Amino acid sequence: MRSGDGVPLALESAWYSLDAAPKVADYDPLGSIYGQLAQGGLGLAYCDQAIEATMPSPSECEVFGFDAPVSRLLIKRRSHVRAGMMVEYVEGMFRGDA
């Protein structure tokens, strides 16, 4: 969850491939994942990203404090290491009323 002035602005969920980066399970989740990947020799080469407007689910409304659904931006990103394997998939939900 990312907040600004105490207001929830974004919610990100990320998944990592243990096939592409087996040591990611041991990384410090509070540190930079990208920095730790690079230190392990798995620097990112490129990302594919898509942005779409969607409506939040009831559980997302609860997280953002919405009484009724308000449109949001959903950003989906697939990050690949230099060898071409996808190492990360991220979904970021950003409130549309901020």
Backbone as CSV, one residue per row, in Angstrom:
resi,resn,N_x,N_y,N_z,CA_x,CA_y,CA_z,C_x,C_y,C_z
1,MET,0.843,-1.173,0.000,0.000,0.000,0.000,0.889,1.237,0.000
2,ARG,0.570,2.165,-0.863,1.259,3.460,-0.888,0.251,4.524,-0.507
3,SER,0.662,5.413,0.389,-0.237,6.452,0.886,0.379,7.824,0.694
4,GLY,-0.469,8.837,0.681,-0.048,10.222,0.641,-0.905,11.015,1.605
5,ASP,-0.285,11.666,2.565,-1.013,12.407,3.602,-2.044,11.537,4.298
6,GLY,-1.678,10.268,4.517,-2.554,9.346,5.229,-3.683,8.766,4.394
7,VAL,-3.736,9.085,3.106,-4.784,8.583,2.214,-4.205,7.467,1.349
8,PRO,-4.840,6.275,1.330,-4.342,5.208,0.464,-4.464,5.611,-1.006
9,LEU,-3.336,5.578,-1.738,-3.323,5.993,-3.139,-3.147,4.831,-4.108
10,ALA,-2.388,3.816,-3.703,-2.102,2.707,-4.608,-1.899,1.419,-3.815
11,LEU,-2.210,0.333,-4.459,-2.003,-0.990,-3.876,-1.295,-1.833,-4.923
12,GLU,-0.111,-2.341,-4.590,0.652,-3.151,-5.531,0.813,-4.559,-4.999
13,SER,0.692,-5.507,-5.914,0.977,-6.912,-5.621,1.990,-7.378,-6.648
14,ALA,3.006,-8.102,-6.191,4.059,-8.565,-7.092,4.319,-10.055,-6.876
15,TRP,4.621,-10.730,-7.981,4.967,-12.138,-7.965,6.308,-12.285,-8.655
16,TYR,7.149,-13.185,-8.144,8.494,-13.377,-8.684,8.706,-14.838,-9.050
17,SER,9.414,-15.074,-10.148,9.697,-16.424,-10.625,10.908,-16.987,-9.896
18,LEU,10.683,-18.047,-9.157,11.799,-18.706,-8.490,12.595,-19.551,-9.478
19,ASP,12.023,-19.824,-10.655,12.787,-20.507,-11.705,13.842,-19.558,-12.268
20,ALA,13.445,-18.312,-12.514,14.370,-17.322,-13.081,15.311,-16.746,-12.023
21,ALA,14.828,-16.613,-10.802,15.607,-15.991,-9.722,15.377,-16.760,-8.422
22,PRO,16.009,-17.929,-8.278,15.734,-18.774,-7.103,16.060,-18.129,-5.760
23,LYS,16.983,-17.166,-5.744,17.378,-16.552,-4.469,16.436,-15.434,-4.033
24,VAL,15.465,-15.069,-4.883,14.566,-13.965,-4.539,13.779,-14.271,-3.256
25,ALA,13.583,-15.540,-2.954,12.877,-15.922,-1.722,13.642,-15.478,-0.475
26,ASP,14.935,-15.273,-0.607,15.773,-14.864,0.525,16.030,-13.361,0.562
27,TYR,15.531,-12.620,-0.423,15.774,-11.178,-0.476,15.033,-10.455,0.641
28,ASP,15.545,-9.295,0.996,14.910,-8.430,1.984,13.712,-7.748,1.315
29,PRO,12.476,-8.064,1.737,11.304,-7.479,1.080,11.171,-5.973,1.301
30,LEU,11.880,-5.424,2.264,11.828,-3.988,2.505,12.897,-3.237,1.716
31,GLY,13.812,-3.986,1.111,14.853,-3.375,0.290,14.421,-3.338,-1.169
32,SER,15.262,-2.795,-2.016,14.988,-2.718,-3.451,15.145,-4.102,-4.073
33,ILE,14.043,-4.653,-4.561,14.099,-5.947,-5.232,14.972,-5.842,-6.477
34,TYR,14.829,-4.721,-7.230,15.610,-4.545,-8.453,17.104,-4.480,-8.144
35,GLY,17.467,-3.790,-7.069,18.863,-3.724,-6.669,19.405,-5.085,-6.276
36,GLN,18.594,-5.859,-5.571,19.014,-7.186,-5.150,19.123,-8.137,-6.343
37,LEU,18.221,-8.015,-7.303,18.325,-8.819,-8.524,19.630,-8.486,-9.260
38,ALA,19.933,-7.185,-9.382,21.151,-6.756,-10.082,22.396,-7.272,-9.367
39,GLN,22.397,-7.209,-8.033,23.543,-7.709,-7.270,23.731,-9.201,-7.486
40,GLY,22.645,-9.917,-7.734,22.713,-11.353,-7.998,22.970,-11.674,-9.461
41,GLY,23.289,-10.651,-10.272,23.580,-10.877,-11.676,22.358,-10.985,-12.562
42,LEU,21.195,-10.561,-12.042,19.951,-10.672,-12.797,19.315,-9.301,-13.019
43,GLY,20.088,-8.384,-13.550,19.543,-7.061,-13.844,18.440,-7.144,-14.885
44,LEU,17.467,-6.258,-14.770,16.356,-6.266,-15.716,16.802,-5.729,-17.070
45,ALA,16.279,-6.349,-18.118,16.591,-5.926,-19.481,15.452,-5.095,-20.059
46,TYR,14.216,-5.498,-19.810,13.068,-4.759,-20.323,11.813,-5.164,-19.575
47,CYS,10.782,-4.330,-19.710,9.477,-4.583,-19.101,8.398,-4.346,-20.141
48,ASP,7.348,-5.128,-20.057,6.129,-4.896,-20.825,5.110,-4.375,-19.839
49,GLN,4.402,-3.309,-20.203,3.450,-2.714,-19.269,2.169,-2.343,-20.003
50,ALA,1.047,-2.566,-19.326,-0.263,-2.200,-19.865,-1.010,-1.423,-18.791
51,ILE,-1.770,-0.423,-19.228,-2.558,0.407,-18.314,-4.004,0.373,-18.787
52,GLU,-4.915,0.157,-17.846,-6.334,0.158,-18.192,-7.154,0.756,-17.059
53,ALA,-8.299,1.295,-17.415,-9.236,1.805,-16.407,-10.198,0.674,-16.064
54,THR,-10.397,0.437,-14.776,-11.289,-0.623,-14.314,-12.039,-0.138,-13.075
55,MET,-12.961,-0.965,-12.640,-13.671,-0.690,-11.390,-13.100,-1.592,-10.300
56,PRO,-12.976,-1.099,-9.086,-12.414,-1.901,-7.997,-13.391,-2.974,-7.519
57,SER,-12.815,-4.035,-6.997,-13.610,-5.104,-6.378,-14.102,-4.617,-5.011
58,PRO,-15.049,-5.322,-4.405,-15.495,-4.924,-3.059,-14.356,-4.878,-2.037
59,SER,-13.423,-5.823,-2.121,-12.309,-5.803,-1.157,-11.378,-4.622,-1.414
60,GLU,-11.194,-4.229,-2.684,-10.374,-3.057,-2.999,-11.070,-1.777,-2.549
61,CYS,-12.395,-1.727,-2.670,-13.140,-0.567,-2.149,-12.882,-0.412,-0.657
62,GLU,-12.847,-1.530,0.036,-12.606,-1.498,1.484,-11.200,-0.967,1.779
63,VAL,-10.201,-1.439,1.036,-8.820,-0.989,1.235,-8.699,0.519,1.012
64,PHE,-9.349,1.025,-0.046,-9.254,2.440,-0.378,-10.248,3.313,0.388
65,GLY,-11.149,2.688,1.138,-12.112,3.454,1.918,-13.259,4.014,1.104
66,PHE,-13.590,3.359,-0.037,-14.688,3.814,-0.874,-16.018,3.284,-0.341
67,ASP,-17.025,4.157,-0.264,-18.381,3.704,0.056,-19.027,3.057,-1.160
68,ALA,-18.677,3.554,-2.328,-19.164,3.019,-3.605,-17.961,2.936,-4.548
69,PRO,-17.982,2.007,-5.499,-16.844,1.879,-6.417,-16.558,3.169,-7.182
70,VAL,-15.274,3.509,-7.285,-14.786,4.652,-8.040,-13.745,4.095,-9.009
71,SER,-13.779,4.518,-10.274,-12.854,3.945,-11.251,-11.407,4.083,-10.780
72,ARG,-10.599,3.187,-11.268,-9.189,3.147,-10.886,-8.357,2.821,-12.108
73,LEU,-7.065,3.048,-11.997,-6.134,2.621,-13.035,-5.469,1.333,-12.571
74,LEU,-5.416,0.379,-13.462,-4.741,-0.889,-13.192,-3.541,-0.960,-14.124
75,ILE,-2.358,-1.072,-13.536,-1.128,-1.185,-14.313,-0.577,-2.587,-14.106
76,LYS,-0.381,-3.287,-15.209,0.188,-4.639,-15.177,1.561,-4.577,-15.837
77,ARG,2.576,-5.125,-15.144,3.946,-5.063,-15.662,4.584,-6.443,-15.590
78,ARG,5.227,-6.826,-16.673,6.020,-8.054,-16.741,7.471,-7.645,-16.974
79,SER,8.345,-8.008,-16.034,9.753,-7.622,-16.114,10.594,-8.844,-16.462
80,HIS,11.544,-8.631,-17.395,12.376,-9.724,-17.896,13.847,-9.439,-17.634
81,VAL,14.596,-10.495,-17.318,16.042,-10.367,-17.133,16.731,-10.455,-18.493
82,ARG,18.015,-10.172,-18.505,18.775,-10.132,-19.761,18.677,-11.428,-20.558
83,ALA,18.559,-12.557,-19.879,18.460,-13.850,-20.563,17.074,-14.039,-21.200
84,GLY,16.139,-13.116,-20.948,14.818,-13.171,-21.557,13.720,-13.743,-20.683
85,MET,14.070,-14.411,-19.591,13.051,-14.995,-18.726,12.297,-13.907,-17.969
86,MET,10.971,-14.102,-17.816,10.191,-13.178,-16.999,10.496,-13.483,-15.535
87,VAL,10.869,-12.449,-14.792,11.233,-12.629,-13.400,10.192,-12.013,-12.461
88,GLU,9.401,-11.070,-12.974,8.459,-10.358,-12.102,7.152,-10.073,-12.841
89,TYR,6.060,-10.209,-12.100,4.752,-9.763,-12.584,4.155,-8.895,-11.489
90,VAL,3.743,-7.672,-11.850,3.203,-6.726,-10.865,1.857,-6.210,-11.342
91,GLU,0.908,-6.113,-10.413,-0.343,-5.410,-10.656,-0.421,-4.280,-9.660
92,GLY,-0.541,-3.065,-10.170,-0.661,-1.883,-9.326,-2.007,-1.226,-9.565
93,MET,-2.752,-1.012,-8.493,-4.055,-0.368,-8.576,-3.928,1.035,-8.004
94,PHE,-4.293,2.021,-8.800,-4.184,3.415,-8.405,-5.569,4.047,-8.425
95,ARG,-5.917,4.713,-7.348,-7.250,5.300,-7.263,-7.420,6.378,-8.331
96,GLY,-8.579,6.433,-8.927,-8.844,7.376,-10.001,-9.357,8.710,-9.530
97,ASP,-9.620,8.850,-8.242,-10.172,10.110,-7.729,-9.127,10.972,-7.046
98,ALA,-7.874,10.577,-7.133,-6.814,11.329,-6.424,-6.159,12.338,-7.344
